[in-house]
């Protein structure tokens, strides 16, 4: 398994919107990606309060770097 650690900057004042959108994106987009194993929302960074921390597990590195990042699902995820 491969563990992806992501730090996502969020515009001030949009934190609640981001969290709602993240829930939807995980349920409808990320979970549909081949090789997706699990997702953990770590929450807001203490040192950088506008940054949200995520952990995403993939079955293989290629599932993440080639399969997901090269797919339409990745475009939807970024939206």
C-alpha positions as CSV (number, residue, x, y, z in Angstrom):
1,X,0.0,0.0,0.0
2,X,1.0,3.6,-0.6
3,X,0.1,6.5,1.7
4,X,-0.5,9.9,0.2
5,X,-0.3,12.9,2.5
6,X,-1.9,16.0,1.2
7,X,-2.0,19.5,2.5
8,X,-4.8,21.6,0.9
9,X,-4.8,25.4,1.4
10,X,-8.3,26.8,1.8
11,X,-9.3,30.4,1.5
12,X,-10.2,32.1,4.8
13,X,-13.9,32.1,5.4
14,X,-14.5,29.0,3.2
15,X,-13.6,26.3,5.7
16,X,-17.1,25.0,6.2
17,X,-17.8,25.0,2.4
18,X,-14.5,23.1,1.9
19,X,-15.4,20.4,4.5
20,X,-18.8,19.9,2.9
21,X,-17.4,19.6,-0.6
22,X,-14.7,17.2,0.7
23,X,-17.3,14.9,2.1
24,X,-19.1,14.8,-1.2
25,X,-15.9,14.4,-3.2
26,X,-14.7,11.5,-1.1
27,X,-18.1,9.7,-1.3
28,X,-18.6,10.2,-5.0
29,X,-15.2,10.7,-6.7
30,X,-12.3,9.3,-4.7
31,X,-14.1,6.2,-3.6
32,X,-14.8,5.3,-7.3
33,X,-11.1,5.4,-8.2
34,X,-9.5,2.1,-8.9
35,X,-6.9,1.2,-6.3
36,X,-8.4,3.6,-3.7
37,X,-8.2,1.9,-0.2
38,X,-9.0,4.5,2.4
39,X,-9.3,8.1,3.3
40,X,-8.7,9.9,6.6
41,X,-9.3,13.6,7.2
42,X,-6.8,14.8,9.7
43,X,-8.2,18.3,10.0
44,X,-6.8,21.7,10.1
45,X,-3.1,22.2,10.6
46,X,-2.1,23.8,13.9
47,X,0.9,25.8,12.4
48,X,-1.0,26.8,9.3
49,X,-4.7,27.1,10.2
50,X,-5.8,27.6,6.6
51,X,-4.4,24.2,5.5
52,X,-6.4,21.0,5.7
53,X,-4.5,17.7,6.1
54,X,-5.5,14.4,4.4
55,X,-4.3,10.9,4.2
56,X,-5.3,8.7,1.3
57,X,-4.2,5.1,0.9
58,X,-3.8,3.5,-2.5
59,X,-3.2,-0.1,-3.4
60,X,-0.2,0.8,-5.5
61,X,1.8,3.9,-6.4
62,X,0.6,3.6,-10.0
63,X,-3.1,3.6,-8.9
64,X,-2.5,7.1,-7.6
65,X,0.1,8.6,-10.0
66,X,-1.1,7.1,-13.2
67,X,-4.6,5.7,-12.8
68,X,-6.1,8.4,-10.6
69,X,-4.1,11.5,-11.6
70,X,-4.5,10.6,-15.3
71,X,-8.3,10.2,-15.1
72,X,-11.4,12.2,-15.3
73,X,-12.0,11.5,-11.6
74,X,-8.9,13.5,-10.8
75,X,-10.4,16.6,-12.6
76,X,-13.6,16.1,-10.7
77,X,-11.6,15.8,-7.4
78,X,-9.8,19.0,-8.1
79,X,-13.0,20.8,-8.7
